[in-house]
């Protein structure tokens, strides 16, 4: 569910950007925030969930992945790979949200960006709803818990007593999330497109 909400929203945002500018190339795009504020909100909410930041559902999903990894006594190499993959998600989320909307466009796109406009409600409503659901379900996980517990029970073949919660306190999973965010920030600031 986490993946579906942020990924679908971000794919639609990419389509909106391509429709408005004729490109999705993050290496040359930038400056769209003032021209497309609603699309920016959708991109930021979905990107923050993809990065696994609280209070979005993506944070809960990342914490659950780390909890499962720690409980299964995963090898150190596999854990490092998992942290690296999640750090890449943080960096990519920042590229999508920051480079396209806040960064400076390359010279050949200056006029195109200045001419870009927010699309009709039919285009931005879908990604905005999906991204907003990532926030709503992160803040109110009880809304989706019955469905997710039933889905997990169907896969597992038995009932699983688990309570979704945004905050579990200071835990090893929270420490791994912090390491992931720092590594993702380092990747983003060293991203050379």
C-alpha positions as CSV (number, residue, x, y, z in Angstrom):
1,X,0.0,0.0,0.0
2,X,2.8,2.4,0.9
3,X,4.5,1.7,-2.4
4,X,1.3,2.0,-4.4
5,X,0.3,5.3,-3.0
6,X,3.6,7.2,-3.5
7,X,4.7,5.5,-6.7
8,X,1.4,6.0,-8.5
9,X,1.4,9.6,-7.4
10,X,5.0,10.2,-8.5
11,X,4.3,8.6,-11.9
12,X,1.4,10.9,-12.4
13,X,3.5,13.9,-11.3
14,X,6.1,12.9,-13.9
15,X,3.4,12.8,-16.5
16,X,2.1,16.3,-15.5
17,X,5.7,17.7,-15.7
18,X,6.2,16.1,-19.1
19,X,2.9,17.4,-20.3
20,X,3.7,21.0,-19.1
21,X,7.3,21.2,-20.2
22,X,7.8,18.5,-22.8
23,X,10.5,16.7,-20.7
24,X,10.9,14.7,-17.5
25,X,14.7,15.2,-17.5
26,X,15.5,16.2,-13.9
27,X,19.0,17.2,-15.1
28,X,17.6,20.2,-17.0
29,X,14.3,20.9,-15.2
30,X,13.8,23.4,-12.4
31,X,11.8,26.3,-11.2
32,X,8.3,24.8,-11.5
33,X,7.2,25.5,-8.0
34,X,5.7,28.9,-8.7
35,X,4.1,27.7,-11.9
36,X,2.7,24.4,-10.6
37,X,2.0,24.7,-6.8
38,X,-0.6,22.0,-6.6
39,X,1.6,19.6,-8.5
40,X,4.4,20.6,-6.1
41,X,2.3,19.6,-3.1
42,X,1.5,16.2,-4.6
43,X,5.2,15.6,-5.5
44,X,6.4,16.7,-2.0
45,X,3.9,14.5,-0.1
46,X,4.6,11.5,-2.3
47,X,8.3,12.1,-2.2
48,X,8.4,12.5,1.5
49,X,6.5,9.2,1.9
50,X,8.9,7.5,-0.5
51,X,11.8,8.9,1.5
52,X,10.2,7.4,4.6
53,X,9.7,10.5,6.7
54,X,7.2,10.8,9.5
55,X,4.3,11.3,9.7
56,X,3.7,9.7,6.3
57,X,2.8,6.0,5.7
58,X,6.2,5.5,4.0
59,X,7.9,6.0,7.4
60,X,5.8,3.2,8.9
61,X,6.5,1.0,6.0
62,X,10.3,1.5,6.2
63,X,10.2,0.9,10.0
64,X,8.3,-2.4,9.5
65,X,10.9,-3.5,6.9
66,X,13.7,-2.8,9.3
67,X,11.9,-4.5,12.1
68,X,11.3,-7.6,10.0
69,X,15.0,-7.6,9.0
70,X,16.2,-7.3,12.6
71,X,13.8,-10.0,13.8
72,X,15.0,-12.4,11.1
73,X,18.6,-11.9,12.1
74,X,19.5,-10.8,8.6
75,X,23.2,-10.8,7.7
76,X,25.0,-7.5,8.0
77,X,25.6,-7.4,4.2
78,X,21.9,-7.7,3.5
79,X,21.1,-5.0,6.1
80,X,23.7,-2.6,4.5
81,X,22.1,-3.3,1.1
82,X,18.6,-2.6,2.5
83,X,19.8,0.7,4.0
84,X,21.6,1.6,0.8
85,X,18.5,0.9,-1.3
86,X,16.3,3.0,1.1
87,X,19.0,5.8,1.0
88,X,18.7,5.8,-2.8
89,X,14.9,6.2,-2.4
90,X,15.5,9.3,-0.2
91,X,17.9,10.8,-2.7
92,X,15.6,10.1,-5.7
93,X,12.6,11.6,-3.8
94,X,14.7,14.8,-3.2
95,X,15.7,14.9,-6.9
96,X,12.1,14.7,-8.0
97,X,10.7,17.2,-5.5
98,X,13.6,19.7,-5.3
99,X,15.4,19.6,-8.6
100,X,12.2,19.8,-10.8
101,X,10.3,22.4,-8.6
102,X,12.9,24.4,-6.7
103,X,16.1,24.0,-8.7
104,X,17.1,26.2,-11.6
105,X,16.2,25.1,-15.1
106,X,19.0,25.0,-17.7
107,X,19.1,27.9,-20.1
108,X,17.4,26.0,-23.0
109,X,14.3,25.4,-20.7
110,X,13.9,28.9,-19.3
111,X,11.1,29.9,-21.7
112,X,9.4,26.5,-21.4
113,X,9.4,26.7,-17.6
114,X,8.1,30.3,-17.7
115,X,5.2,29.1,-20.0
116,X,4.4,26.0,-17.9
117,X,1.1,26.2,-16.1
118,X,-0.8,24.0,-13.6
119,X,-2.8,21.4,-15.4
120,X,-6.5,21.1,-15.0
121,X,-8.0,19.5,-11.9
122,X,-8.5,16.3,-13.8
123,X,-4.7,15.8,-14.0
124,X,-3.6,16.9,-10.6
125,X,-6.4,15.5,-8.5
126,X,-5.3,11.9,-8.8
127,X,-1.7,12.3,-7.6
128,X,-2.8,14.8,-4.9
129,X,-5.4,12.3,-3.5
130,X,-2.9,9.4,-3.5
131,X,-0.2,11.5,-1.9
132,X,-2.6,12.9,0.7
133,X,-3.7,9.4,1.6
134,X,-0.1,8.6,2.5
135,X,-0.3,11.4,5.0
136,X,-3.8,10.5,6.3
137,X,-3.0,6.8,6.7
138,X,0.3,7.7,8.4
139,X,-1.5,9.9,10.9
140,X,-4.5,7.5,11.3
141,X,-3.1,4.0,10.7
142,X,-6.2,2.5,12.3
143,X,-8.2,3.3,9.2
144,X,-6.2,0.7,7.2
145,X,-5.1,-1.7,9.9
146,X,-8.0,-4.1,9.5
147,X,-7.4,-4.4,5.7
148,X,-3.6,-4.8,6.0
149,X,-3.8,-7.3,8.9
150,X,-6.3,-9.4,6.8
151,X,-4.0,-9.2,3.8
152,X,-1.0,-10.3,5.9
153,X,-3.0,-13.2,7.4
154,X,-4.0,-14.3,3.9
155,X,-0.4,-14.4,2.8
156,X,0.8,-16.0,6.1
157,X,-2.0,-18.5,6.3
158,X,-2.8,-17.5,9.9
159,X,-4.0,-14.6,11.9
160,X,-1.3,-12.1,12.8
161,X,-1.9,-9.9,15.9
162,X,-0.2,-6.6,14.9
163,X,-1.0,-3.0,15.7
164,X,0.1,-0.4,13.3
165,X,1.5,2.7,14.9
166,X,3.4,5.8,13.7
167,X,5.6,6.0,16.8
168,X,7.1,3.0,18.6
169,X,9.6,5.1,20.6
170,X,13.4,5.2,20.3
171,X,14.2,1.8,18.8
172,X,16.9,0.2,16.6
173,X,14.5,0.7,13.6
174,X,14.4,4.4,14.3
175,X,18.2,4.5,14.4
176,X,18.3,2.7,11.1
177,X,15.8,5.2,9.7
178,X,18.0,8.0,10.8
179,X,21.1,6.4,9.2
180,X,19.0,6.0,6.0
181,X,18.0,9.6,5.9
182,X,21.6,10.8,6.5
183,X,22.9,8.5,3.8
184,X,20.1,9.6,1.4
185,X,21.0,13.3,2.0
186,X,24.6,12.6,1.3
187,X,23.7,10.9,-1.9
188,X,21.4,13.7,-2.9
189,X,24.0,16.4,-2.3
190,X,26.5,14.4,-4.3
191,X,24.1,13.5,-7.1
192,X,25.8,14.4,-10.4
193,X,23.3,14.3,-13.2
